[in-house]
């Protein structure tokens, strides 16, 4: 009997890898967005994360706690976790900060003692 169960599992287990949730349930990362920040190209790529704090109800614009953004700018790649602030999602690691309250002119700043803000605008 044990050998029969092992044989059935050997056949069925690899098939589990083929199962996928319906497209309507699968969370897809949005397309990367292009900006010019202080006159230099910036690529902003939001990644939808697993809910690590389900008691926080902020799911604005489809992001949930556990989401993060990767910013590529001036030869540097910054991975910033989503903050749990209410309202429009913002991302910060304590030094760098990003928020697209106005999607055409997102807020982008760096803390160097005082905050240093960079002027950003959407780019085609």
N, CA, C and O atoms as a GROMACS GRO file, in nm:
protein
  496
    1UNK      N    1   0.083  -0.120   0.000
    1UNK     CA    2   0.000   0.000   0.000
    1UNK      C    3   0.087   0.126   0.000
    1UNK      O    4   0.057   0.221  -0.072
    2UNK      N    5   0.194   0.126   0.080
    2UNK     CA    6   0.284   0.240   0.087
    2UNK      C    7   0.349   0.267  -0.048
    2UNK      O    8   0.368   0.382  -0.088
    3UNK      N    9   0.383   0.159  -0.118
    3UNK     CA   10   0.445   0.174  -0.250
    3UNK      C   11   0.346   0.234  -0.350
    3UNK      O   12   0.385   0.313  -0.435
    4UNK      N   13   0.220   0.197  -0.340
    4UNK     CA   14   0.116   0.252  -0.428
    4UNK      C   15   0.100   0.402  -0.404
    4UNK      O   16   0.093   0.480  -0.500
    5UNK      N   17   0.094   0.444  -0.278
    5UNK     CA   18   0.082   0.586  -0.245
    5UNK      C   19   0.204   0.663  -0.294
    5UNK      O   20   0.190   0.773  -0.348
    6UNK      N   21   0.322   0.606  -0.276
    6UNK     CA   22   0.445   0.671  -0.324
    6UNK      C   23   0.443   0.686  -0.475
    6UNK      O   24   0.487   0.789  -0.528
    7UNK      N   25   0.394   0.583  -0.546
    7UNK     CA   26   0.388   0.589  -0.693
    7UNK      C   27   0.289   0.696  -0.740
    7UNK      O   28   0.318   0.771  -0.833
    8UNK      N   29   0.173   0.703  -0.674
    8UNK     CA   30   0.072   0.804  -0.710
    8UNK      C   31   0.128   0.944  -0.683
    8UNK      O   32   0.112   1.034  -0.765
    9UNK      N   33   0.193   0.962  -0.569
    9UNK     CA   34   0.251   1.093  -0.535
    9UNK      C   35   0.361   1.131  -0.634
    9UNK      O   36   0.373   1.248  -0.669
   10UNK      N   37   0.439   1.035  -0.678
   10UNK     CA   38   0.546   1.062  -0.774
   10UNK      C   39   0.490   1.113  -0.906
   10UNK      O   40   0.553   1.192  -0.976
   11UNK      N   41   0.371   1.066  -0.940
   11UNK     CA   42   0.306   1.111  -1.065
   11UNK      C   43   0.237   1.245  -1.045
   11UNK      O   44   0.248   1.332  -1.130
   12UNK      N   45   0.166   1.263  -0.934
   12UNK     CA   46   0.085   1.382  -0.913
   12UNK      C   47   0.164   1.505  -0.866
   12UNK      O   48   0.131   1.617  -0.903
   13UNK      N   49   0.268   1.484  -0.787
   13UNK     CA   50   0.343   1.597  -0.731
   13UNK      C   51   0.400   1.691  -0.838
   13UNK      O   52   0.386   1.812  -0.824
   14UNK      N   53   0.463   1.639  -0.943
   14UNK     CA   54   0.514   1.732  -1.046
   14UNK      C   55   0.402   1.812  -1.115
   14UNK      O   56   0.426   1.922  -1.163
   15UNK      N   57   0.282   1.758  -1.120
   15UNK     CA   58   0.170   1.827  -1.183
   15UNK      C   59   0.126   1.950  -1.103
   15UNK      O   60   0.068   2.043  -1.159
   16UNK      N   61   0.154   1.951  -0.973
   16UNK     CA   62   0.118   2.066  -0.890
   16UNK      C   63   0.187   2.192  -0.937
   16UNK      O   64   0.133   2.302  -0.922
   17UNK      N   65   0.306   2.178  -0.995
   17UNK     CA   66   0.380   2.294  -1.044
   17UNK      C   67   0.309   2.362  -1.161
   17UNK      O   68   0.331   2.480  -1.188
   18UNK      N   69   0.223   2.286  -1.230
   18UNK     CA   70   0.151   2.340  -1.345
   18UNK      C   71   0.028   2.420  -1.306
   18UNK      O   72  -0.026   2.494  -1.387
   19UNK      N   73  -0.016   2.404  -1.182
   19UNK     CA   74  -0.135   2.475  -1.136
   19UNK      C   75  -0.102   2.622  -1.114
   19UNK      O   76   0.000   2.654  -1.054
   20UNK      N   77  -0.187   2.709  -1.161
   20UNK     CA   78  -0.169   2.852  -1.144
   20UNK      C   79  -0.302   2.912  -1.101
   20UNK      O   80  -0.407   2.864  -1.142
   21UNK      N   81  -0.298   3.019  -1.019
   21UNK     CA   82  -0.424   3.083  -0.983
   21UNK      C   83  -0.483   3.151  -1.106
   21UNK      O   84  -0.410   3.190  -1.196
   22UNK      N   85  -0.615   3.166  -1.111
   22UNK     CA   86  -0.677   3.238  -1.222
   22UNK      C   87  -0.618   3.378  -1.234
   22UNK      O   88  -0.580   3.439  -1.134
   23UNK      N   89  -0.610   3.428  -1.356
   23UNK     CA   90  -0.552   3.561  -1.379
   23UNK      C   91  -0.616   3.668  -1.293
   23UNK      O   92  -0.548   3.762  -1.250
   24UNK      N   93  -0.744   3.655  -1.266
   24UNK     CA   94  -0.813   3.756  -1.187
   24UNK      C   95  -0.762   3.759  -1.043
   24UNK      O   96  -0.775   3.862  -0.976
   25UNK      N   97  -0.705   3.648  -0.994
   25UNK     CA   98  -0.656   3.642  -0.857
   25UNK      C   99  -0.507   3.671  -0.847
   25UNK      O  100  -0.458   3.706  -0.739
   26UNK      N  101  -0.434   3.657  -0.956
   26UNK     CA  102  -0.290   3.676  -0.953
   26UNK      C  103  -0.258   3.825  -0.951
   26UNK      O  104  -0.306   3.901  -1.035
   27UNK      N  105  -0.178   3.867  -0.854
   27UNK     CA  106  -0.136   4.007  -0.846
   27UNK      C  107  -0.016   4.026  -0.938
   27UNK      O  108   0.085   3.958  -0.923
   28UNK      N  109  -0.030   4.117  -1.031
   28UNK     CA  110   0.080   4.144  -1.125
   28UNK      C  111   0.141   4.279  -1.092
   28UNK      O  112   0.071   4.376  -1.062
   29UNK      N  113   0.274   4.284  -1.100
   29UNK     CA  114   0.342   4.412  -1.081
   29UNK      C  115   0.305   4.505  -1.195
   29UNK      O  116   0.298   4.462  -1.310
   30UNK      N  117   0.281   4.633  -1.165
   30UNK     CA  118   0.253   4.728  -1.273
   30UNK      C  119   0.378   4.750  -1.358
   30UNK      O  120   0.490   4.719  -1.316
   31UNK      N  121   0.358   4.802  -1.477
   31UNK     CA  122   0.471   4.831  -1.566
   31UNK      C  123   0.560   4.938  -1.505
   31UNK      O  124   0.511   5.028  -1.437
   32UNK      N  125   0.692   4.928  -1.528
   32UNK     CA  126   0.783   5.033  -1.479
   32UNK      C  127   0.745   5.168  -1.538
   32UNK      O  128   0.695   5.176  -1.650
   33UNK      N  129   0.770   5.274  -1.462
   33UNK     CA  130   0.741   5.409  -1.508
   33UNK      C  131   0.872   5.486  -1.524
   33UNK      O  132   0.967   5.466  -1.449
   34UNK      N  133   0.874   5.574  -1.624
   34UNK     CA  134   0.994   5.652  -1.654
   34UNK      C  135   0.972   5.797  -1.612
   34UNK      O  136   0.866   5.855  -1.634
   35UNK      N  137   1.076   5.855  -1.552
   35UNK     CA  138   1.072   5.994  -1.507
   35UNK      C  139   1.205   6.061  -1.537
   35UNK      O  140   1.306   5.994  -1.562
   36UNK      N  141   1.204   6.192  -1.534
   36UNK     CA  142   1.327   6.271  -1.534
   36UNK      C  143   1.332   6.337  -1.397
   36UNK      O  144   1.242   6.412  -1.361
   37UNK      N  145   1.438   6.310  -1.321
   37UNK     CA  146   1.455   6.368  -1.188
   37UNK      C  147   1.585   6.446  -1.187
   37UNK      O  148   1.693   6.390  -1.209
   38UNK      N  149   1.574   6.575  -1.162
   38UNK     CA  150   1.688   6.665  -1.173
   38UNK      C  151   1.755   6.652  -1.309
   38UNK      O  152   1.878   6.658  -1.321
   39UNK      N  153   1.672   6.632  -1.413
   39UNK     CA  154   1.720   6.625  -1.550
   39UNK      C  155   1.779   6.492  -1.591
   39UNK      O  156   1.827   6.479  -1.704
   40UNK      N  157   1.778   6.392  -1.503
   40UNK     CA  158   1.837   6.263  -1.535
   40UNK      C  159   1.730   6.154  -1.531
   40UNK      O  160   1.640   6.160  -1.448
   41UNK      N  161   1.740   6.054  -1.620
   41UNK     CA  162   1.639   5.948  -1.626
   41UNK      C  163   1.631   5.868  -1.496
   41UNK      O  164   1.733   5.836  -1.435
   42UNK      N  165   1.509   5.837  -1.456
   42UNK     CA  166   1.483   5.753  -1.339
   42UNK      C  167   1.378   5.651  -1.380
   42UNK      O  168   1.278   5.686  -1.442
   43UNK      N  169   1.400   5.525  -1.345
   43UNK     CA  170   1.304   5.418  -1.369
   43UNK      C  171   1.248   5.376  -1.235
   43UNK      O  172   1.322   5.341  -1.144
   44UNK      N  173   1.114   5.379  -1.223
   44UNK     CA  174   1.046   5.340  -1.099
   44UNK      C  175   0.966   5.213  -1.126
   44UNK      O  176   0.880   5.211  -1.214
   45UNK      N  177   0.996   5.108  -1.050
   45UNK     CA  178   0.933   4.978  -1.072
   45UNK      C  179   0.873   4.928  -0.940
   45UNK      O  180   0.946   4.885  -0.850
   46UNK      N  181   0.740   4.934  -0.929
   46UNK     CA  182   0.670   4.889  -0.808
   46UNK      C  183   0.654   4.738  -0.813
   46UNK      O  184   0.619   4.682  -0.917
   47UNK      N  185   0.680   4.672  -0.701
   47UNK     CA  186   0.662   4.527  -0.687
   47UNK      C  187   0.556   4.504  -0.579
   47UNK      O  188   0.569   4.551  -0.466
   48UNK      N  189   0.452   4.430  -0.616
   48UNK     CA  190   0.345   4.398  -0.523
   48UNK      C  191   0.397   4.291  -0.428
   48UNK      O  192   0.447   4.187  -0.471
   49UNK      N  193   0.386   4.317  -0.299
   49UNK     CA  194   0.438   4.223  -0.200
   49UNK      C  195   0.329   4.147  -0.130
   49UNK      O  196   0.210   4.175  -0.146
   50UNK      N  197   0.371   4.050  -0.052
   50UNK     CA  198   0.277   3.974   0.030
   50UNK      C  199   0.231   4.061   0.146
   50UNK      O  200   0.306   4.147   0.193
   51UNK      N  201   0.112   4.041   0.190
   51UNK     CA  202   0.060   4.119   0.302
   51UNK      C  203   0.128   4.071   0.429
   51UNK      O  204   0.104   3.959   0.475
   52UNK      N  205   0.213   4.157   0.487
   52UNK     CA  206   0.281   4.118   0.610
   52UNK      C  207   0.220   4.186   0.731
   52UNK      O  208   0.261   4.160   0.844
   53UNK      N  209   0.122   4.272   0.709
   53UNK     CA  210   0.053   4.339   0.820
   53UNK      C  211  -0.094   4.355   0.782
   53UNK      O  212  -0.137   4.465   0.750
   54UNK      N  213  -0.171   4.247   0.786
   54UNK     CA  214  -0.309   4.252   0.737
   54UNK      C  215  -0.400   4.347   0.815
   54UNK      O  216  -0.506   4.382   0.764
   55UNK      N  217  -0.362   4.389   0.936
   55UNK     CA  218  -0.445   4.482   1.012
   55UNK      C  219  -0.435   4.625   0.963
   55UNK      O  220  -0.512   4.710   1.006
   56UNK      N  221  -0.341   4.653   0.872
   56UNK     CA  222  -0.326   4.789   0.819
   56UNK      C  223  -0.407   4.796   0.690
   56UNK      O  224  -0.375   4.727   0.593
   57UNK      N  225  -0.512   4.878   0.688
   57UNK     CA  226  -0.606   4.874   0.576
   57UNK      C  227  -0.563   4.953   0.453
   57UNK      O  228  -0.643   4.966   0.360
   58UNK      N  229  -0.443   5.007   0.446
   58UNK     CA  230  -0.404   5.091   0.334
   58UNK      C  231  -0.364   5.005   0.214
   58UNK      O  232  -0.253   4.951   0.210
   59UNK      N  233  -0.454   4.994   0.118
   59UNK     CA  234  -0.423   4.924  -0.007
   59UNK      C  235  -0.443   5.018  -0.125
   59UNK      O  236  -0.482   4.974  -0.233
   60UNK      N  237  -0.416   5.146  -0.105
   60UNK     CA  238  -0.436   5.246  -0.210
   60UNK      C  239  -0.354   5.211  -0.334
   60UNK      O  240  -0.240   5.165  -0.324
   61UNK      N  241  -0.414   5.232  -0.450
   61UNK     CA  242  -0.350   5.209  -0.580
   61UNK      C  243  -0.299   5.067  -0.595
   61UNK      O  244  -0.204   5.043  -0.669
   62UNK      N  245  -0.362   4.972  -0.524
   62UNK     CA  246  -0.328   4.832  -0.543
   62UNK      C  247  -0.206   4.784  -0.468
   62UNK      O  248  -0.167   4.668  -0.486
   63UNK      N  249  -0.143   4.866  -0.387
   63UNK     CA  250  -0.028   4.818  -0.311
   63UNK      C  251  -0.072   4.777  -0.173
   63UNK      O  252  -0.170   4.828  -0.119
   64UNK      N  253   0.000   4.684  -0.116
   64UNK     CA  254  -0.031   4.634   0.018
   64UNK      C  255   0.097   4.635   0.100
   64UNK      O  256   0.206   4.642   0.044
   65UNK      N  257   0.084   4.629   0.232
   65UNK     CA  258   0.206   4.618   0.312
   65UNK      C  259   0.290   4.501   0.262
   65UNK      O  260   0.238   4.392   0.237
   66UNK      N  261   0.417   4.522   0.248
   66UNK     CA  262   0.507   4.422   0.191
   66UNK      C  263   0.549   4.460   0.050
   66UNK      O  264   0.644   4.402  -0.003
   67UNK      N  265   0.479   4.555  -0.011
   67UNK     CA  266   0.518   4.602  -0.143
   67UNK      C  267   0.646   4.684  -0.132
   67UNK      O  268   0.681   4.734  -0.025
   68UNK      N  269   0.716   4.697  -0.244
   68UNK     CA  270   0.836   4.782  -0.247
   68UNK      C  271   0.852   4.839  -0.387
   68UNK      O  272   0.789   4.793  -0.482
   69UNK      N  273   0.938   4.940  -0.397
   69UNK     CA  274   0.967   5.002  -0.525
   69UNK      C  275   1.118   4.996  -0.546
   69UNK      O  276   1.196   5.010  -0.452
   70UNK      N  277   1.157   4.976  -0.670
   70UNK     CA  278   1.298   4.982  -0.707
   70UNK      C  279   1.314   5.104  -0.797
   70UNK      O  280   1.250   5.115  -0.901
   71UNK      N  281   1.401   5.196  -0.755
   71UNK     CA  282   1.431   5.317  -0.832
   71UNK      C  283   1.571   5.303  -0.888
   71UNK      O  284   1.666   5.274  -0.814
   72UNK      N  285   1.584   5.323  -1.018
   72UNK     CA  286   1.716   5.320  -1.082
   72UNK      C  287   1.745   5.461  -1.130
   72UNK      O  288   1.676   5.514  -1.217
   73UNK      N  289   1.850   5.521  -1.073
   73UNK     CA  290   1.880   5.662  -1.099
   73UNK      C  291   2.028   5.687  -1.076
   73UNK      O  292   2.084   5.643  -0.976
   74UNK      N  293   2.090   5.758  -1.167
   74UNK     CA  294   2.232   5.795  -1.155
   74UNK      C  295   2.322   5.675  -1.127
   74UNK      O  296   2.416   5.684  -1.048
   75UNK      N  297   2.292   5.562  -1.191
   75UNK     CA  298   2.375   5.443  -1.175
   75UNK      C  299   2.355   5.369  -1.044
   75UNK      O  300   2.431   5.277  -1.013
   76UNK      N  301   2.255   5.407  -0.967
   76UNK     CA  302   2.226   5.344  -0.839
   76UNK      C  303   2.089   5.280  -0.845
   76UNK      O  304   1.997   5.334  -0.905
   77UNK      N  305   2.076   5.164  -0.782
   77UNK     CA  306   1.947   5.096  -0.772
   77UNK      C  307   1.905   5.098  -0.624
   77UNK      O  308   1.973   5.042  -0.538
   78UNK      N  309   1.791   5.162  -0.597
   78UNK     CA  310   1.740   5.175  -0.461
   78UNK      C  311   1.615   5.088  -0.446
   78UNK      O  312   1.521   5.102  -0.524
   79UNK      N  313   1.613   5.001  -0.347
   79UNK     CA  314   1.494   4.922  -0.317
   79UNK      C  315   1.435   4.979  -0.188
   79UNK      O  316   1.493   4.966  -0.081
   80UNK      N  317   1.318   5.043  -0.201
   80UNK     CA  318   1.255   5.110  -0.087
   80UNK      C  319   1.127   5.038  -0.048
   80UNK      O  320   1.040   5.018  -0.133
   81UNK      N  321   1.113   4.999   0.078
   81UNK     CA  322   0.989   4.934   0.122
   81UNK      C  323   0.875   5.034   0.131
   81UNK      O  324   0.896   5.152   0.159
   82UNK      N  325   0.754   4.984   0.109
   82UNK     CA  326   0.636   5.069   0.122
   82UNK      C  327   0.615   5.104   0.269
   82UNK      O  328   0.625   5.018   0.356
   83UNK      N  329   0.587   5.230   0.294
   83UNK     CA  330   0.559   5.272   0.431
   83UNK      C  331   0.416   5.232   0.465
   83UNK      O  332   0.339   5.195   0.376
   84UNK      N  333   0.381   5.239   0.589
   84UNK     CA  334   0.244   5.208   0.631
   84UNK      C  335   0.164   5.335   0.657
   84UNK      O  336   0.065   5.334   0.730
   85UNK      N  337   0.208   5.445   0.598
   85UNK     CA  338   0.135   5.570   0.611
   85UNK      C  339   0.004   5.560   0.533
   85UNK      O  340  -0.003   5.494   0.429
   86UNK      N  341  -0.099   5.624   0.584
   86UNK     CA  342  -0.228   5.625   0.516
   86UNK      C  343  -0.220   5.712   0.392
   86UNK      O  344  -0.134   5.800   0.381
   87UNK      N  345  -0.310   5.687   0.299
   87UNK     CA  346  -0.318   5.770   0.178
   87UNK      C  347  -0.236   5.711   0.064
   87UNK      O  348  -0.214   5.590   0.058
   88UNK      N  349  -0.191   5.799  -0.025
   88UNK     CA  350  -0.113   5.756  -0.140
   88UNK      C  351   0.011   5.680  -0.095
   88UNK      O  352   0.081   5.726  -0.005
   89UNK      N  353   0.039   5.564  -0.155
   89UNK     CA  354   0.156   5.487  -0.111
   89UNK      C  355   0.285   5.568  -0.120
   89UNK      O  356   0.308   5.640  -0.217
   90UNK      N  357   0.366   5.555  -0.017
   90UNK     CA  358   0.499   5.615  -0.018
   90UNK      C  359   0.598   5.505   0.018
   90UNK      O  360   0.561   5.403   0.076
   91UNK      N  361   0.722   5.526  -0.019
   91UNK     CA  362   0.827   5.426   0.000
   91UNK      C  363   0.947   5.495   0.061
   91UNK      O  364   0.984   5.604   0.018
   92UNK      N  365   1.008   5.433   0.161
   92UNK     CA  366   1.123   5.495   0.226
   92UNK      C  367   1.206   5.392   0.300
   92UNK      O  368   1.155   5.294   0.354
   93UNK      N  369   1.338   5.416   0.300
   93UNK     CA  370   1.428   5.334   0.380
   93UNK      C  371   1.488   5.418   0.493
   93UNK      O  372   1.584   5.376   0.558
   94UNK      N  373   1.432   5.536   0.516
   94UNK     CA  374   1.482   5.626   0.619
   94UNK      C  375   1.575   5.732   0.562
   94UNK      O  376   1.587   5.841   0.618
   95UNK      N  377   1.641   5.700   0.452
   95UNK     CA  378   1.727   5.799   0.386
   95UNK      C  379   1.661   5.850   0.259
   95UNK      O  380   1.654   5.970   0.237
   96UNK      N  381   1.613   5.759   0.176
   96UNK     CA  382   1.547   5.794   0.050
   96UNK      C  383   1.396   5.786   0.069
   96UNK      O  384   1.347   5.705   0.148
   97UNK      N  385   1.322   5.869  -0.006
   97UNK     CA  386   1.176   5.873   0.004
   97UNK      C  387   1.118   5.897  -0.134
   97UNK      O  388   1.171   5.977  -0.211
   98UNK      N  389   1.007   5.827  -0.166
   98UNK     CA  390   0.937   5.840  -0.295
   98UNK      C  391   0.789   5.834  -0.270
   98UNK      O  392   0.741   5.751  -0.193
   99UNK      N  393   0.713   5.924  -0.335
   99UNK     CA  394   0.568   5.920  -0.331
   99UNK      C  395   0.513   5.986  -0.456
   99UNK      O  396   0.555   6.096  -0.493
  100UNK      N  397   0.418   5.918  -0.521
  100UNK     CA  398   0.358   5.972  -0.643
  100UNK      C  399   0.219   6.026  -0.616
  100UNK      O  400   0.122   5.982  -0.677
  101UNK      N  401   0.209   6.122  -0.523
  101UNK     CA  402   0.082   6.189  -0.496
  101UNK      C  403   0.029   6.249  -0.626
  101UNK      O  404  -0.089   6.236  -0.658
  102UNK      N  405   0.118   6.314  -0.701
  102UNK     CA  406   0.089   6.361  -0.837
  102UNK      C  407   0.171   6.272  -0.930
  102UNK      O  408   0.293   6.288  -0.937
  103UNK      N  409   0.107   6.176  -1.002
  103UNK     CA  410   0.183   6.083  -1.086
  103UNK      C  411   0.270   6.150  -1.192
  103UNK      O  412   0.367   6.091  -1.238
  104UNK      N  413   0.236   6.272  -1.229
  104UNK     CA  414   0.318   6.345  -1.328
  104UNK      C  415   0.440   6.410  -1.265
  104UNK      O  416   0.539   6.438  -1.334
  105UNK      N  417   0.435   6.435  -1.134
  105UNK     CA  418   0.545   6.502  -1.062
  105UNK      C  419   0.560   6.438  -0.923
  105UNK      O  420   0.523   6.497  -0.822
  106UNK      N  421   0.616   6.315  -0.919
  106UNK     CA  422   0.628   6.246  -0.790
  106UNK      C  423   0.727   6.316  -0.697
  106UNK      O  424   0.817   6.387  -0.741
  107UNK      N  425   0.708   6.293  -0.568
  107UNK     CA  426   0.802   6.345  -0.469
  107UNK      C  427   0.919   6.249  -0.454
  107UNK      O  428   0.900   6.128  -0.437
  108UNK      N  429   1.040   6.302  -0.460
  108UNK     CA  430   1.161   6.220  -0.447
  108UNK      C  431   1.260   6.301  -0.365
  108UNK      O  432   1.290   6.415  -0.399
  109UNK      N  433   1.310   6.242  -0.257
  109UNK     CA  434   1.398   6.317  -0.167
  109UNK      C  435   1.499   6.224  -0.102
  109UNK      O  436   1.483   6.102  -0.098
  110UNK      N  437   1.603   6.287  -0.051
  110UNK     CA  438   1.709   6.216   0.020
  110UNK      C  439   1.742   6.296   0.145
  110UNK      O  440   1.752   6.418   0.142
  111UNK      N  441   1.759   6.225   0.256
  111UNK     CA  442   1.794   6.292   0.381
  111UNK      C  443   1.946   6.292   0.396
  111UNK      O  444   2.009   6.186   0.405
  112UNK      N  445   2.002   6.410   0.399
  112UNK     CA  446   2.145   6.430   0.426
  112UNK      C  447   2.154   6.537   0.532
  112UNK      O  448   2.190   6.651   0.503
  113UNK      N  449   2.121   6.501   0.653
  113UNK     CA  450   2.102   6.602   0.758
  113UNK      C  451   1.964   6.662   0.738
  113UNK      O  452   1.870   6.626   0.808
  114UNK      N  453   1.952   6.754   0.643
  114UNK     CA  454   1.822   6.809   0.602
  114UNK      C  455   1.776   6.732   0.478
  114UNK      O  456   1.854   6.662   0.414
  115UNK      N  457   1.648   6.747   0.445
  115UNK     CA  458   1.596   6.680   0.325
  115UNK      C  459   1.643   6.753   0.201
  115UNK      O  460   1.636   6.876   0.193
  116UNK      N  461   1.689   6.678   0.104
  116UNK     CA  462   1.728   6.729  -0.028
  116UNK      C  463   1.625   6.677  -0.127
  116UNK      O  464   1.619   6.556  -0.152
  117UNK      N  465   1.544   6.767  -0.184
  117UNK     CA  466   1.435   6.727  -0.275
  117UNK      C  467   1.481   6.737  -0.420
  117UNK      O  468   1.553   6.829  -0.458
  118UNK      N  469   1.438   6.640  -0.501
  118UNK     CA  470   1.472   6.637  -0.643
  118UNK      C  471   1.345   6.661  -0.724
  118UNK      O  472   1.241   6.602  -0.695
  119UNK      N  473   1.354   6.746  -0.823
  119UNK     CA  474   1.240   6.778  -0.908
  119UNK      C  475   1.223   6.664  -1.010
  119UNK      O  476   1.316   6.631  -1.084
  120UNK      N  477   1.101   6.604  -1.013
  120UNK     CA  478   1.074   6.492  -1.104
  120UNK      C  479   0.951   6.520  -1.190
  120UNK      O  480   0.856   6.585  -1.146
  121UNK      N  481   0.956   6.469  -1.311
  121UNK     CA  482   0.841   6.477  -1.401
  121UNK      C  483   0.834   6.350  -1.483
  121UNK      O  484   0.937   6.290  -1.515
  122UNK      N  485   0.712   6.310  -1.518
  122UNK     CA  486   0.693   6.190  -1.599
  122UNK      C  487   0.762   6.207  -1.734
  122UNK      O  488   0.766   6.317  -1.790
  123UNK      N  489   0.816   6.098  -1.784
  123UNK     CA  490   0.887   6.099  -1.912
  123UNK      C  491   0.828   5.989  -1.998
  123UNK      O  492   0.798   5.881  -1.948
  124UNK      N  493   0.810   6.015  -2.129
  124UNK     CA  494   0.752   5.912  -2.216
  124UNK      C  495   0.841   5.790  -2.229
  124UNK      O  496   0.806   5.695  -2.299
   0.00000   0.00000   0.00000
